[in-house]
Amino acid sequence: MSKVLGAVKVGIADLNVVEHPGSISTIGLGSCVGVVIYDEQIRIAGLVHVMLPDSSIAKTEDFKQGKFADTGIATLIEMMLQKNAKKSRMKAKIAGGAQMFTNQSGKDTIRIGPRNIDAVKEVLTEHNIPLLAEDVGGNKGRTIEFSTESLLLKVRTIQQGEQFI
């Protein structure tokens, strides 16, 4: 395997882009969704760590763009376009969106994870970006890392090991 020069880490409610050769990762995906968008031809990838589905609930206009699915994905696309990616070549992979908590009766409370998954898929569809792979739902946290070399997303799920999608 080639030496990976750039290893970019993305925090919660944040986003970033990595050029080839490199990798981009985030930890702590519970109900959050990690969205990787990449341009296979020029081997550039971006990742946004989405916390919440929709920026309409923001209390101020001064918030981290990566916090919400709508603003995070749109901002990530713009960042990639500035680095010569083409929207027509962009593809996506996602992971996360677990339902981390239930109330005592066993019913889901708040349902942030499933709502995040739905919002991410909706925004990707609005931008005509095909979703090629996903590892979402369940009730366990995840850590993800995308490689511009292999174009694979490594998903490590708590108590379940890792897989590549």
Phi and psi in degrees as GROMACS dihedral restraints (atoms count N, CA, C in turn):
[ dihedral_restraints ]
;  ai    aj    ak    al  type     phi  dphi    fc
    3     4     5     6     1   -67.7    20    10
    4     5     6     7     1   154.1    20    10
    6     7     8     9     1   -69.6    20    10
    7     8     9    10     1   130.8    20    10
    9    10    11    12     1   -88.6    20    10
   10    11    12    13     1   118.2    20    10
   12    13    14    15     1   -83.1    20    10
   13    14    15    16     1   -45.4    20    10
   15    16    17    18     1  -108.3    20    10
   16    17    18    19     1   118.7    20    10
   18    19    20    21     1  -114.8    20    10
   19    20    21    22     1   101.7    20    10
   21    22    23    24     1   -98.2    20    10
   22    23    24    25     1   131.4    20    10
   24    25    26    27     1  -108.6    20    10
   25    26    27    28     1   135.6    20    10
   27    28    29    30     1  -114.3    20    10
   28    29    30    31     1   127.2    20    10
   30    31    32    33     1   -84.4    20    10
   31    32    33    34     1   176.4    20    10
   33    34    35    36     1   -63.1    20    10
   34    35    36    37     1   137.6    20    10
   36    37    38    39     1    62.0    20    10
   37    38    39    40     1    25.9    20    10
   39    40    41    42     1  -123.5    20    10
   40    41    42    43     1   174.9    20    10
   42    43    44    45     1  -155.3    20    10
   43    44    45    46     1   156.9    20    10
   45    46    47    48     1  -164.6    20    10
   46    47    48    49     1   171.0    20    10
   48    49    50    51     1  -128.9    20    10
   49    50    51    52     1   145.4    20    10
   51    52    53    54     1  -128.6    20    10
   52    53    54    55     1   141.5    20    10
   54    55    56    57     1  -101.6    20    10
   55    56    57    58     1   165.0    20    10
   57    58    59    60     1   -78.7    20    10
   58    59    60    61     1   140.5    20    10
   60    61    62    63     1   -85.0    20    10
   61    62    63    64     1   137.0    20    10
   63    64    65    66     1  -172.2    20    10
   64    65    66    67     1   177.4    20    10
   66    67    68    69     1  -140.5    20    10
   67    68    69    70     1   157.8    20    10
   69    70    71    72     1  -138.2    20    10
   70    71    72    73     1   136.4    20    10
   72    73    74    75     1  -144.6    20    10
   73    74    75    76     1   163.3    20    10
   75    76    77    78     1  -148.6    20    10
   76    77    78    79     1   152.1    20    10
   78    79    80    81     1  -117.7    20    10
   79    80    81    82     1   165.5    20    10
   81    82    83    84     1    74.7    20    10
   82    83    84    85     1    35.9    20    10
   84    85    86    87     1   -83.8    20    10
   85    86    87    88     1    99.6    20    10
   87    88    89    90     1   -96.4    20    10
   88    89    90    91     1  -100.1    20    10
   90    91    92    93     1   -77.3    20    10
   91    92    93    94     1   -14.2    20    10
   93    94    95    96     1   -68.3    20    10
   94    95    96    97     1   158.5    20    10
   96    97    98    99     1  -121.1    20    10
   97    98    99   100     1   129.7    20    10
   99   100   101   102     1   -91.1    20    10
  100   101   102   103     1   122.1    20    10
  102   103   104   105     1  -112.3    20    10
  103   104   105   106     1   117.7    20    10
  105   106   107   108     1  -105.3    20    10
  106   107   108   109     1   126.5    20    10
  108   109   110   111     1  -119.6    20    10
  109   110   111   112     1   135.1    20    10
  111   112   113   114     1  -143.0    20    10
  112   113   114   115     1   156.4    20    10
  114   115   116   117     1  -113.1    20    10
  115   116   117   118     1   106.3    20    10
  117   118   119   120     1   -62.1    20    10
  118   119   120   121     1   -35.9    20    10
  120   121   122   123     1   -64.7    20    10
  121   122   123   124     1   -45.1    20    10
  123   124   125   126     1  -102.5    20    10
  124   125   126   127     1     4.4    20    10
  126   127   128   129     1    55.9    20    10
  127   128   129   130     1    50.4    20    10
  129   130   131   132     1  -115.6    20    10
  130   131   132   133     1   143.4    20    10
  132   133   134   135     1  -140.4    20    10
  133   134   135   136     1   148.2    20    10
  135   136   137   138     1  -129.1    20    10
  136   137   138   139     1   155.6    20    10
  138   139   140   141     1  -138.6    20    10
  139   140   141   142     1   135.8    20    10
  141   142   143   144     1  -123.9    20    10
  142   143   144   145     1   136.1    20    10
  144   145   146   147     1  -101.4    20    10
  145   146   147   148     1    90.7    20    10
  147   148   149   150     1   -79.3    20    10
  148   149   150   151     1   125.2    20    10
  150   151   152   153     1   -93.3    20    10
  151   152   153   154     1   -39.4    20    10
  153   154   155   156     1  -136.9    20    10
  154   155   156   157     1   156.0    20    10
  156   157   158   159     1   -70.9    20    10
  157   158   159   160     1   -37.2    20    10
  159   160   161   162     1  -147.1    20    10
  160   161   162   163     1   131.1    20    10
  162   163   164   165     1   -71.2    20    10
  163   164   165   166     1    -7.6    20    10
  165   166   167   168     1   -64.2    20    10
  166   167   168   169     1   -17.0    20    10
  168   169   170   171     1   -89.3    20    10
  169   170   171   172     1    -3.2    20    10
  171   172   173   174     1   -61.8    20    10
  172   173   174   175     1   136.5    20    10
  174   175   176   177     1   -81.4    20    10
  175   176   177   178     1   -21.9    20    10
  177   178   179   180     1  -135.2    20    10
  178   179   180   181     1   168.4    20    10
  180   181   182   183     1   -85.7    20    10
  181   182   183   184     1    -6.8    20    10
  183   184   185   186     1  -101.2    20    10
  184   185   186   187     1    86.1    20    10
  186   187   188   189     1  -138.4    20    10
  187   188   189   190     1   162.4    20    10
  189   190   191   192     1   -69.2    20    10
  190   191   192   193     1   123.4    20    10
  192   193   194   195     1   -58.0    20    10
  193   194   195   196     1   -33.3    20    10
  195   196   197   198     1   -72.5    20    10
  196   197   198   199     1    -9.3    20    10
  198   199   200   201     1   -65.9    20    10
  199   200   201   202     1   -33.4    20    10
  201   202   203   204     1  -115.1    20    10
  202   203   204   205     1   149.5    20    10
  204   205   206   207     1   -59.6    20    10
  205   206   207   208     1   -46.4    20    10
  207   208   209   210     1   -65.9    20    10
  208   209   210   211     1   -50.7    20    10
  210   211   212   213     1   -75.2    20    10
  211   212   213   214     1   -35.0    20    10
  213   214   215   216     1   -65.6    20    10
  214   215   216   217     1   -47.2    20    10
  216   217   218   219     1   -67.6    20    10
  217   218   219   220     1   -42.9    20    10
  219   220   221   222     1   -61.0    20    10
  220   221   222   223     1   -43.2    20    10
  222   223   224   225     1   -66.3    20    10
  223   224   225   226     1   -40.8    20    10
  225   226   227   228     1   -62.1    20    10
  226   227   228   229     1   -43.3    20    10
  228   229   230   231     1   -58.9    20    10
  229   230   231   232     1   -45.9    20    10
  231   232   233   234     1   -61.1    20    10
  232   233   234   235     1   -42.2    20    10
  234   235   236   237     1   -61.0    20    10
  235   236   237   238     1   -39.8    20    10
  237   238   239   240     1   -70.8    20    10
  238   239   240   241     1   -39.2    20    10
  240   241   242   243     1   -61.0    20    10
  241   242   243   244     1   -37.1    20    10
  243   244   245   246     1   -66.5    20    10
  244   245   246   247     1   -17.7    20    10
  246   247   248   249     1  -105.9    20    10
  247   248   249   250     1    24.6    20    10
  249   250   251   252     1    76.0    20    10
  250   251   252   253     1    13.3    20    10
  252   253   254   255     1   -70.3    20    10
  253   254   255   256     1   156.1    20    10
  255   256   257   258     1  -113.3    20    10
  256   257   258   259     1   131.6    20    10
  258   259   260   261     1   -59.9    20    10
  259   260   261   262     1   -35.3    20    10
  261   262   263   264     1   -66.0    20    10
  262   263   264   265     1   -18.3    20    10
  264   265   266   267     1  -101.0    20    10
  265   266   267   268     1    -4.7    20    10
  267   268   269   270     1   -72.0    20    10
  268   269   270   271     1   140.7    20    10
  270   271   272   273     1  -133.9    20    10
  271   272   273   274     1   162.4    20    10
  273   274   275   276     1  -133.4    20    10
  274   275   276   277     1   153.5    20    10
  276   277   278   279     1  -137.7    20    10
  277   278   279   280     1   143.3    20    10
  279   280   281   282     1  -134.5    20    10
  280   281   282   283     1   156.2    20    10
  282   283   284   285     1  -152.4    20    10
  283   284   285   286     1   151.6    20    10
  285   286   287   288     1   116.2    20    10
  286   287   288   289     1  -149.4    20    10
  288   289   290   291     1    72.2    20    10
  289   290   291   292     1    31.3    20    10
  291   292   293   294     1   -71.1    20    10
  292   293   294   295     1   153.4    20    10
  294   295   296   297     1   -94.8    20    10
  295   296   297   298     1    95.6    20    10
  297   298   299   300     1   -79.0    20    10
  298   299   300   301     1   -25.7    20    10
  300   301   302   303     1  -133.9    20    10
  301   302   303   304     1   143.0    20    10
  303   304   305   306     1  -129.5    20    10
  304   305   306   307     1   156.5    20    10
  306   307   308   309     1   -82.8    20    10
  307   308   309   310     1   179.1    20    10
  309   310   311   312     1   -63.4    20    10
  310   311   312   313     1   -26.1    20    10
  312   313   314   315     1   -81.6    20    10
  313   314   315   316     1    -3.3    20    10
  315   316   317   318     1    90.5    20    10
  316   317   318   319     1    -4.1    20    10
  318   319   320   321     1   -81.7    20    10
  319   320   321   322     1   148.8    20    10
  321   322   323   324     1   -65.1    20    10
  322   323   324   325     1   139.8    20    10
  324   325   326   327     1  -111.1    20    10
  325   326   327   328     1   133.1    20    10
  327   328   329   330     1    66.8    20    10
  328   329   330   331     1   -40.5    20    10
  330   331   332   333     1    58.2    20    10
  331   332   333   334     1    42.5    20    10
  333   334   335   336     1   -63.2    20    10
  334   335   336   337     1   -45.0    20    10
  336   337   338   339     1   -55.6    20    10
  337   338   339   340     1   -57.1    20    10
  339   340   341   342     1   -60.3    20    10
  340   341   342   343     1   -35.7    20    10
  342   343   344   345     1   -68.1    20    10
  343   344   345   346     1   -37.1    20    10
  345   346   347   348     1   -63.7    20    10
  346   347   348   349     1   -44.0    20    10
  348   349   350   351     1   -58.2    20    10
  349   350   351   352     1   -50.2    20    10
  351   352   353   354     1   -59.7    20    10
  352   353   354   355     1   -44.0    20    10
  354   355   356   357     1   -64.3    20    10
  355   356   357   358     1   -44.1    20    10
  357   358   359   360     1   -60.8    20    10
  358   359   360   361     1   -46.8    20    10
  360   361   362   363     1   -62.5    20    10
  361   362   363   364     1   -40.2    20    10
  363   364   365   366     1   -63.8    20    10
  364   365   366   367     1   -45.1    20    10
  366   367   368   369     1   -66.4    20    10
  367   368   369   370     1   -40.9    20    10
  369   370   371   372     1   -60.5    20    10
  370   371   372   373     1   -42.2    20    10
  372   373   374   375     1   -62.6    20    10
  373   374   375   376     1   -43.9    20    10
  375   376   377   378     1   -58.8    20    10
  376   377   378   379     1   -32.5    20    10
  378   379   380   381     1   -93.3    20    10
  379   380   381   382     1     5.7    20    10
  381   382   383   384     1    57.3    20    10
  382   383   384   385     1    39.2    20    10
  384   385   386   387     1  -105.9    20    10
  385   386   387   388     1   115.6    20    10
  387   388   389   390     1   -67.8    20    10
  388   389   390   391     1   138.6    20    10
  390   391   392   393     1   -94.0    20    10
  391   392   393   394     1   109.8    20    10
  393   394   395   396     1   -89.3    20    10
  394   395   396   397     1   -27.5    20    10
  396   397   398   399     1  -156.6    20    10
  397   398   399   400     1   151.2    20    10
  399   400   401   402     1  -151.3    20    10
  400   401   402   403     1   149.5    20    10
  402   403   404   405     1  -137.1    20    10
  403   404   405   406     1    91.6    20    10
  405   406   407   408     1  -131.4    20    10
  406   407   408   409     1   164.7    20    10
  408   409   410   411     1    83.2    20    10
  409   410   411   412     1  -156.2    20    10
  411   412   413   414     1    74.5    20    10
  412   413   414   415     1  -160.9    20    10
  414   415   416   417     1  -136.2    20    10
  415   416   417   418     1    25.1    20    10
  417   418   419   420     1  -121.9    20    10
  418   419   420   421     1   146.6    20    10
  420   421   422   423     1   -74.7    20    10
  421   422   423   424     1   159.7    20    10
  423   424   425   426     1  -136.3    20    10
  424   425   426   427     1   157.2    20    10
  426   427   428   429     1  -126.8    20    10
  427   428   429   430     1   138.8    20    10
  429   430   431   432     1  -129.2    20    10
  430   431   432   433     1   152.7    20    10
  432   433   434   435     1  -146.5    20    10
  433   434   435   436     1   127.5    20    10
  435   436   437   438     1  -109.2    20    10
  436   437   438   439     1   134.9    20    10
  438   439   440   441     1  -107.6    20    10
  439   440   441   442     1   129.5    20    10
  441   442   443   444     1   -73.4    20    10
  442   443   444   445     1   -15.3    20    10
  444   445   446   447     1   -74.9    20    10
  445   446   447   448     1   -55.2    20    10
  447   448   449   450     1   -91.4    20    10
  448   449   450   451     1   -18.6    20    10
  450   451   452   453     1    61.0    20    10
  451   452   453   454     1    26.0    20    10
  453   454   455   456     1  -106.8    20    10
  454   455   456   457     1   146.3    20    10
  456   457   458   459     1  -102.7    20    10
  457   458   459   460     1   115.7    20    10
  459   460   461   462     1   -86.5    20    10
  460   461   462   463     1   124.8    20    10
  462   463   464   465     1  -116.5    20    10
  463   464   465   466     1   118.1    20    10
  465   466   467   468     1  -103.8    20    10
  466   467   468   469     1   118.6    20    10
  468   469   470   471     1  -108.2    20    10
  469   470   471   472     1   132.7    20    10
  471   472   473   474     1   -54.4    20    10
  472   473   474   475     1   129.2    20    10
  474   475   476   477     1    64.6    20    10
  475   476   477   478     1    11.6    20    10
  477   478   479   480     1  -131.4    20    10
  478   479   480   481     1     1.3    20    10
  480   481   482   483     1    82.5    20    10
  481   482   483   484     1  -156.8    20    10
  483   484   485   486     1  -129.0    20    10
  484   485   486   487     1   157.1    20    10
  486   487   488   489     1  -145.0    20    10
  487   488   489   490     1   162.6    20    10
  489   490   491   492     1  -115.1    20    10
  490   491   492   493     1   130.6    20    10
